[in-house]
Amino acid sequence: MGLMQGLMSIGGKLGIVRIVSTTASAQPGKIPTRKVTLSELALEIRSDEVRRLTQAPQELAIDFAKVFEAAGIKTPGHGWDVEHLAKALSCEPLAGKDRAGVQKALLEMLSHDGAHVHEIVQDAMARDQALDAFEEFAHKKLADRQSLRQQQQAQIDNQIKELQERRAVLEQEMDEERKRWKTWHDGKIGAEKRMAEALSFLVQDSVISVDHDHP
């Protein structure tokens, strides 16, 4: 809601427009104001077009101007919208003037260009509504992506657990096989030694190879 708050702040400083509820009563003041309700200023935007815009692969990189265009927001022929107002307030002849001076000069500029305050307020409200709609649709898309990623993470975690368990089984199998091999190899050495010892009584040279290492 930053855009709308900014405009309301500008309006409050200038004293040109007061946005009131339908039950608000008139308040006397030195600066004449026009009272309007939010319902009177509200414009209907193309929400479906904004939603379709969020379906782009990189929706968060989309320029705000594209959002406003998709929503059907157009700058009036006289050129005065909330963006133009913000620029005008920061440049000559409005910049540096006091409140009364800014108000007088701004009203003269609007009158000269055939622009009306309510048009600028409507433009700002429509832009704010468009951004809110885009945020809603984009956030839902983000939430869906995050949910999918979390599911994928859970699947990967399960796969990691299964692989770790499988690795532990393989390690155990290798340990058991190494033990069986050592037992067999020790038995082989024992058998070779017994044969060599027995043959030593019959032949002078050794004809039996006896292993001494455990490969």
N, C-alpha and C positions, 0 to 999 in steps of 0.2 A: 504493500500500500504506500510505498515511499513517494511515488509520483503524485498521488492524490493529496497526501499530506503536505507535499511541497507546494502544490497549487493553493491549497487552503491557507497555508502560511502566507503566500504572496497576497492572496485576496484579503487576508486579515490586515496586512501591513498597508495595503492601498486603501482599504475601506470602500471598495467598489461593490463587492458582492458578499452577501452573507448567506451561507447555506444553513437552512433551519429545518426542523421537523415540521410535520404538517400541523402540529398543535402549538408551535411557537407563536408568541405574541409580539407585536411590534415594539421596538425599543427606540425612544427618541435619541438622536445623536446629531452632532454638528455636520457630519458628512452624510449626504443622502445615499442610501443604499437600496438595492433591489433585492427583496427576499424571494428565494426560490427553494423548492424542495428537491431532494435527491431524485425523487420519482419523476419530477418534471425535466430534470437534466439527463436522466439515464438514456443511453442509446443502446440499441441491440447490435451486438457484434456477431460475426460469423464464427461461432464456436467450433463448428464442424471443420471449417478450413484451418483453424488454429490447431485442432486435434490432429488433422492430417499432416500438418507441418511438423509435429513432434515425432512422426513416424520416420523421419529422415535418420540415417545412420548416426550422424553426429549432431543430434538435435540441440545440444547445449552450446554448440558453436554458431548457431544461427543468430544473425544480427537482429536486434530488437526491431529495426525498421521492417524486416521481413515479417515479423510477428504482427506488426500494425497493419501491414499491407494485406496479410492473410485474413485479418479480422475485418477488413473492409473499411478501415479508417483512412479517410482522405482529407488532405489539407484544403480548407475552403479557398475559393478563387482569390480572395483578398490576401491570402498568405498567412493569416494569423491563426496559429495553433499554439499549443502549450510550449512546444520547442522554440518557436519564434518569440514567444513572450519571454522565456528564460534568457534567450540571447539578447533581446532588447533591453532587459533590465540590467544586463552586465555591460552594455555599451552606451556610447553617447547617443542621444542627449540625456538619457535617463540616469546613467551611472554618475554617482557623486551628488545627486540632488537629495534634498530632504524628502520626507514622506509626502508632504503636500506638493512639492515640486514634481516628484515622480508621478503622483496621481494625476496632476493637471496635464503634464506632458503626455502621459500614457493615454488618457482619455482623448486628447486632441489627436494623437496618432491613430487610435482606433476609429474615431469619428471620420478622420480624413480618408481612411482606407475602407470605410463602410463595414467595419467589423463590429461585432457585439461581444460583450463579456461572456454571455451565456454560451456562445459558440466555443470559446476557449475552454470554459469549464467542462462542457460536454466532451470536447476533444480529450481533455486530460482524464476524465472518468472512463471514456472508452479505451484509452491506452492502458489505464490501470486495470480495467476489466480484462483486456486482452492478455496482459502479462500474467494476471492471476490465473486465467484459463490455461495459458501455456504452461505455467508452473504446475498446475494440477495434473495436466496430462503427462508432462515430462516426468514429474515425480512418480506417477504410477508406473510409467515405463521403467524408470530407474529401479523402483521397488521390485518389479517383475524380474529385471536383470539380476538384481542382488539375490533374489530368492533362488533363481536358477543357478547362480554361482555357488550359493551355499549348498544346494543339492549336489552339485558337481564336487564341491570340496568334501562333502560327506562320503560320496562315492570313492573319491581318491583316498580318503582316510581309511575306509574299509579295505580298499585294495592294498594300501600300505600295511595295514594290520595283517591281512591274509599273506602278503609276501614275507613279512617278518616272521610269521608263524611257520610258513613253508621253509624259510631260510633256517630257522631253528631246528626243524625236523631234519633238513639236509645235513646240518652241522652234527647233529646227534648220530645220524646214519654213518657219516664219515668217521666219527670217533669210534663207534662200535666196530666199523670195518677195520680201522687201524688196529684196534685191540685184537680182533680175530686174526688179522694178518700176523701180528707179533706172536700170538700164541702158536699159529701154524708154523711160522718161521723158526721159533725156538724149538718146536718139535722136530723140524727138519734138521736143524743143527745137531740136536741130540741123537737123531737117527744116524746121521753121517759120522758122528764121533764114535758111536757104538760099532758101526761097520768098519771104520778105520782101525779101531782098537782090535777088533776080532781078526782082521786081515793081517795085522802086524805080526801075528804069530806064524803066518804062512809065507808072507812075502817081505822082502827087505825094503823095497820102495813103496811109497804111499800111492795108492791108485784111487783113493777117495778124496774128493775136494770137500773141505769142511768150511762152511760160511762162518764168519765171525762178526759180520756187521748186520744191521737190521735196516735194510732200505725202506 
